[in-house]
């Protein structure tokens, strides 16, 4: 579906019965509506089941550099992620056949705490730590150990959040169900400013629409077995029956 912030705000106010069916919205009210819309979208971006896709980002590593800022204008110039779904490593981007190995998930705080030599250098990293920082809008990704070569790429699998609306007239495209969810929930967000009590049917529609979006975005995890249990020294592998 394609829509604009102006359309969403206007229809939300009509759903709220704050304006008539053909009544235009004033410039001031549109600007207030845009601010409210982006505040709600910002909240939506923190919710994993409100994210409809995961994007793969291939990011070059620099020899001798173990720390990279991530966010708009950072060393990794992407949206600052609220979470990282997975991490991979391309050993040699110049190879005839470029291969990627999975590094699994980022290290958590406890795991990073137990990395003794945090500044140690090696040919290839085995993991990353993300600090979820917010210094000037940037987080920091620390590569462990610091790569000594200059041909490796870090691969991050990041949820692609719903984009904030930059203005009233730009057209944005959403998967099925999102426009209804945004419109109904925006109406509820705008209700206090217009001193309106949302109708029960509108509240139910907003809840139902978000539930539809969450169901569509649900990605069940495949059962996995800890690698430690699959070694030849012991353990049982359900895949090989050994």
Buried (B, 14 or more C-beta within 10 A) or exposed (E): EEBBBBBBBBBBBBBBBBBEEEEEBEEEBBEBBBEBBBEBBEEBBEBBBBBBEBEEBEBBBBEEEBBBBBBEEBBBEBBBBBEBBBBBBBBBEEEEEEEEEEBEBBBEEEEBEEBEEBEEBEEBBBBBBBBEBEEEEBBBBBBBBBBEBEBBBBBBBBBBBBBBBEEBEEEBEBEEBBBBBBBBBBBBBBBEEBEBEBBEEBBEBBBEBBEBBBEEBEEEEEEEEEEEEBEEEEEEEEEEEE
